């Protein structure tokens, strides 16, 4: 045997599992098809948001949260409807995760040195029903250091374990097969890839220079999802969401290719909920891309007006920051792959944020002074947002609505927008902000958001007329579908043991992170509450490492 445990995938879940194993004295071989520069995988590029329940940060901001409220929100969002089959373990994972988020998670992270911004974000505000999808209260805790800050303690511990001889890294090792003997997984075989010194995130070569085989009593698969593979996204795109887009931008590096899903299936592992996935509708073409088709997601505040490709305002609950998949489903029925935000300079300055560690240098760099200067005290939008407004192919700016719509029409193959139609809808909305009450649900939502101190200070602008010249200039933003997360995958029990078609564990095989649907083959059900992807990697990686060590 080459190690006590083989971990396939050097992302967050794999690193957490490795830390749990080495802390118990186990020898671990960590395999990854990318070079050493990519240690930490996809999590490095994240905003670092984590789902916590009843945290000190929430309480200081006047937010009353509880396990009961969070569990009600999770169930309403997940909409588990395959309880006797594909969701049988997912629902148990879901409850265990919410208990973790309301209990031990905070102290565990604090012990690792992971700290959070003082304000808490309110993501996925939901479908406007008490028993439906969405977060009833703000729960999105952003890590100081963003994704790299979440990774930092685990990278440090794994490197220390490598120095002491407990970890061996096998970079540029692409797994092609699980070795199964006597019904048990005992290792992996695969392809040695040629060296590639590309920077982190840049697509690497797939030149074959040899083969390898490694053996161990246990294998943990933590190789991620399918977001970088548009062919797989389209293959499993659910009919309930309409047709898959012809054009999408990519929210993850190219190595997020989903290869290990089918490889695991060939070894006798059960894959479930493959029709569940999480893609955003607020994607931008990155003007300074790192990987092919690189897209960036806008993290919107609640005030931008949202129109489809034909200039029709989106219906409830398709509002900025409310219900991702309802919006995606609605837009797929329009016959076009893009939609539009229309907003003012006043809105972009306070409400626009961009997802990703590289788009938030102040938070990623733990620069508190820059954070205050850029986000709360400064004039203008944060520098990365202004850079997109200035350089991005999806932004147009104008002094009048007629001029704005004309520029928006120049971004499409044919002019689809009618300025008079857009104007009528904006003017109707503008009439609703003259009073403290309104029948417009979006205006109601803006005022509701500003009752929360965190939003009032840094994320939600005071209600104003879109066509007020003092709030201008006007801004139009072309939005694209951005691929991101796989919500289904390898079905696992609560010890992260991979299950076979008969529901029994496959001896010697574990799975964690996105390839396991973040636990159980789909802990989120149909909808995610945000801050739950990194958290799912942390929780399932921890479970897998501890169980494999036992």
N, C-alpha and C positions, 0 to 999 in steps of 0.2 A: 504494500500500500504506500502511495506517495504522500498521504496526509490522513489525518483523522476525518476531515471534512473538506470537500471541494465546494467552493462558492462560485457560481457562474454569474458574473456580472458585478462590476465594481462601482455600482451606483450607491445611493443612500441605503437602501434596504440591505444590499450585500455588505456594506461596511458595518452597519449596525449588527447584523448577524455575526460577522467576523469578530467584532468586539466582544460580543457575548460569549463566543466560543473560546477566544484566547484568554479572556478573564477567568476561564475555568481550566486553563492549561492545555487546551486542544490545539493541535497543529492544523493550520488551514492553508489550502492552496486557493488563491483568488485568481480567477481567469476572466479576461476581458478581451474582446476583439479589437479594442482601441489601444492607443499608446498610453504611457504613464501620465501624459499631460491631461488626460481625460478622467483621472481618478475623481470619483464623486458623480460622474455621469450627468444625467439630465438635471438633477437637483441643483447643480451649480448655477444653472441659468435661471432659477426660479426667483420669485419675489420674496420667498421665505415666510409665507403666511402659514400660521398654524391655528387650528380650531381648538379653542379652550373654552371651558364652561365654568362660570362663576369664578373668574380670575380676579386677583387684586386690581388689575388694570380696568376690568369692567366695573368693579365696585367703585373705584375712584372716579369713574366717569358717570356714575349714577345709574348704571345698567344693572337691573335685577335679573339674574339668570339662575337656572337650576338644572339638575339632571332631568327632572320630569319635563320641563319645557323643551330642553334640547332633544330628548328622546322622542317627544311628540313631533318636533320639527323633523327629525331624521326619518321617522316612519312615514310622515306625510310626504316627504320628498322621495324616499326610496320606492314607495308604492310596490313593495314586494308582492308579487302575484304568482310565484312559482314555489310556494313554501313546501310542497311535498317533493320537490325535485331540485331544480337548479338553485333555488334560494334557501334550501334547507340549512346549509351551513352559513350562508351570507348573513341571514338575519341574526344568527347567534354571534357572529363576528361584529355585526353592527352594534348590538347592545353592549358587548364587551368593550368596543372602542369608545362609545359614548361614556361608559363608566370610567374608562381610562382618562378621557379628556376632562371629565368632571372630578377626577380624583388624583391618582398617582402621577399623571403626566407632567403636571406643572413642577412638582418637587423634583422629579427625575431630570427634567430639562435644566432646572436651576442648578442641580448638582453637577451638570455637565458644563455649566458656565454660559448657557444660552439665555440671552436677555431679550426683552421686547420693548418696542416703542411704547410710550405712555398712552397713546391713543389706540383705540381698537376700531378696526374697519367693519363696515356693515355690508357684507357681500351677499349676493343672492337673496334679495329681500322678498322674493317669492311670488306666488301666483294670486295674492290678495285674498286667500282663504285661510282661516285659522287652522284648519286640519289639512292644508295642502302643502305644497312645496315652499321651502324658504326658511331663512333665519328670522325668527321673531325679534331678535335683538342682535346687536353687533357682537361677533365672535372671532373676527379675523385678526389675529395677533401677528404683527409683522416683526420678524427677528432683526435685531441690530446685526448687520452683516449680510442680510438677505439670505439667499440660498447658500453661499459660501460660509455664512455664519452658522447655519444649521449643520453643515458638513464638518466644520472645523474640529470639534472635539473627537469625532469618529475617525477622521483622517489622521489626527495626531496619535490616537491610541493604536490604530492599525499600523502606522509606521513604527511606533515604539515596539509593537509585537514583532514586526519584521526584523528590527534590530536585534531582538532577543532570540530570533530563530523560530518563532511560532507561526509566522506568516511568510509565504513565498508568493510573489506576484508573477503571473504568467500573462503578460500583455501580448497583444497580437495573436492570441489563441482563440480561434473561432470554433465553437462547439458545433459539431454536425450530428452527433449521435450520443444517446445515453447508453452506457453498457449495462445490460440486464442479464443476470445469471441466476437461475433458480428462482425466478420471480422477484429478485431484489436488484435494485440499482446499485452498481458497485464502481461507477466511474463514468468517464466521458472520453469520446474520441473526437478528433476534429482536424482542422486545417491550420497550419502555421502560416501566417500572413507576413508578407515582406515588411521590413521596417518602414516606418513612415513618421517623420518628425513634424507633421502638420500641427499647428497650434490647436488648442482646445476647441472643440466644436466643429472644426473644419472637416469636411468629408475626406476620409482616408482611402488608400488603395485597397483592393481586394485581391492582390497578386499572391498566388499560392506558391510557397517555397518548400513545403513539406507537410508532414502529418504528425500528430501526437496522440498519445493515450496516457491518461492519468487515472489512478484508481484510489478509492477511499471507501470506508464503510458507509458514508453518507454523502449526499449531494444536495445542496440548496440552490435552487434556480431563482435568480433575482434580476433577470435580464431585461425587464421593462416591457413596454407595450408596442403599439403599431403606428403611432402618430407620424413617424417619419416615412411610412410606406403607404403612399396614396392608393396603390393597387389593393392592398389589404383593407384599407378604410372603405373603399368603394365595394369590395367583395362582401363585407359584412354590414354595410350601411342598411339600417332597418327600413322596411317599407313604410312604417308608421311615420317616418320623417320625410317622406317624399323621395324624389330622386336625389342621388348624390350630386354635389356640384361638379360641373366640368372643370372649374378653376378654383383652387384653394391655395392658401399660403400655409406654410409649415411652421408650427410652433415649437418643434423639437428638432435636435440634430438628426442627421441622416442615419446614424447608427441605431436609432429607435425603430427597428425594422420588423419586430415581431417574429423573427426566425424561430426562437425557442418554443413558441406555442405549438406549431405543427411537429417539431422534433419531439416535444414531450408527449404529444398525442400518439405518435408512432411508437413510443415506448410503453403505451398502455395507460396513459394519464387521461382523466376526464376533463374536457374543456366545457365550460358552461357560460351562458349569457354573452355570447360573442356578438350579439346584436346590440349590446349596450355600449355606448361610447360617449365621450364628452368633447364637443368641439364648440368653439366660440364664434360669435357672429360679429365681433368688433375687431377683426384682424386688419393690420396694416402691412403693406409691403415695406420691408425694412430698407431704408435708403443706404444703409451701410451693413450689408448682410455678412453673416459668418458662415452659415450653412446654406445649401441649395434651397431656394424658395423661401428664405427666412422671413417669417412673419412675426410681428409684435402685436400683443393685445392691448387695446385701451382698457384701463380700469376706470369706467366712467362714473362720475357723480350723476345725480338724478335729473339734471336740468336740460340736457341737449334734447332737441326734438328729433325723433327717429322716423325716417321715411323709407318706403321701399323704393325699388329702382324706378318706379313710375310716378314717384312723388306723392304717394298716399301715406298718411300718417299711420304708424303701426297701432293696432288695438291693444287693450289690456289683455294679459299682463306683460306685453312686449314693450317694456320700458327699460331705459338704461339701468343696468345693475339689478334687475328684478328676477327674470326667469329665462335662463340661457336656452334651454331646450325648447320651451314654448316659442321663443322668438325664432330659433332655428327652424322649427317645424313650420311656422307661419311663412317665413321667408322662402322656404323651399317650394311653397305653393304659388309663388309669384311668377315663376318661370325665368327668374334671373338670379345670378350668383352674387350680386352685390346689393347693398343698401346704403343709406346716407344718414349721417348726423348733420344737423344744421344748428349752429350755436353762435355765441358771441365771444369776443375777446375776453369779456368779463367772466364768462363761464370757463373758458379754457384755462384761464389763469388760476382758478381755484379748484376746478373739478377734474381736470385731466391728469391722470397718472398713467404710466406705461409699465406693463408687467415685465419682470426680468431684472436680474442682478445688474447687468451692464447698463440698463436704462435708469438706474437709481444710484448713482455714484456716491451721493451723500450718505444714504443708509448703508450701502454695501461697504463703504469705507469707515463706518462707525463715526462719522463726522457730525457730532451733535450741533455744532455751530452752523455748519452748512445746511443742515436740516432745518433749523429755525429760520435761517436767512432765506432759503429757497422756498420753503413750504408755507411758512406762517407770516414772516415779517417782510419778505421781499415783494417787489412789484414785478409783474409779468409772470408768465408760466415758468415752471422749472426748465432749466436749460435743455434737457433731452427732449422735452415736449416742444419747445421753441425750435429745436433743430429739426424735428419732424415737420413742423409747420412750414419751416423755411425750405427744407430739402426733399420732403417726402412726396412721392408721386400721387398720393391720395388726398392732399390738402389743397384747397383753393380758398382765397381770401378776397373780399370785395367790400366796397363801401355801400352798395345798394343791393337789394334782393334780385332785381333783374340782372344786374351784372354777375352776381354770385351764381344764379341758375345757369346763365350762359356759360360760365367757366366750368360748372359741374357737367354740363352737356358735352363739353369738349373732352372729358375723360372717358366717354363711352363711344362705341362704334357708331351709334346713331343718337340723335338728341331724343331722350326719353322723357325729360322733365318739362312740364308746362309751368311757367312762372306764375300765372294767375291762380292755378290750382294750389301751388305751394303757398302763395301769399294768403289766400282765403283761410287756409288751415292755421297759419301762423298768426294772422290777425285775430281769429277766433280764440286761439289760446291766449294771446296777449290781453284780450279783454278780461280774462279770468284773474289777472294778477293785481287788479285795481282795488280789491277788497281782501280782507283776511280770511274770507271763505270762498269756496269755489266748487263747481260741479266737475271740474276737470281732474281726473284721477292723478295725473302727473303733477299738477300744481299742488294737490293735496299731499302727494308724496314728498314734494320738496319741503313743504311746511312741516310735515311730520319728521323728516330727516333733521331739520334745523332745531327741533326740540331736543335732539341728542347733541351734547356739547362737542363731542369729537367731530361730528359732521359740520356743525356750525362754525367751528374754528378753522377746519382745514379741508373740508371736502364738499360743502354745499353752499353755493353762492345765494345771496338774498334774491328772492323772486323779482324779476324785472321783465320788461317787454323785450322780446327778441329783436324787434324792429326799432328799439330805442337807439338813436344815433350815439348817445352818450355811452352805450354799452359796447359799441362796435370797435373794429369792423366786424362784419359777418364772416363766418367760417363754414365751409362745407367740407365734410370728411367722407370719402368713399370707403366703405367697410366691406371686408371679405370674410368668408368662412376660414377659420384658422384651426388646423388639426391640433389635437392635444392628447387626450387621455383615453385609455382603454378601461372600461368599467367591468368587463368580464375577464375570464381567463381560467387558470387551473383551479379546480375545486379543492379546497383544503379544509381539514378539521381545525379545531382551535389550537392545536399544537403545530399548525402549518404543515402537517403531513399531506403530501399530494395524494389524492384519492383516485382510484380506478373506476371503470364503468360500473362495477358492482358496489361502489360506495365504500369499499375497504381501502385502507392505506396501502400505497405502493411502498414496499419495504425499502428503506434507505433513501427515500426521496422527499424533499421538502420544497416549498415554494413560498416566496414572499414578495411584497411590493406589487407593482402594477401588473406583472404577469399572472398574479393570483387574484386580480381584481382588488388589490390592496387587502385581501383576506377573504377566504371562503369562496372565492370565485365571483365576488361582486358585492362588497360590503356597502356600496352606495346605492344599490338597486338601479333605478333609472336616472336619478338626479344626485348631484353632489352639492354639498353646502359650502364648499370652498374652505381652504385651509386644511382640507382632509386628505390631500394627496401626499404631501410630505409626511403628515401625521400618520397616514396609513402605512407608508414605508417604514417609519420609525416603529410603529406598533407591531406590524407583521414581521419585520426583520428581527425585532427583539424576541418575539415568540418563536420564530424559526431557530434562531441561534441557541436559545435556552433548551428547546426541545431536542435539537440535534445533539447538543452536548450531553443531555441525559441518555 
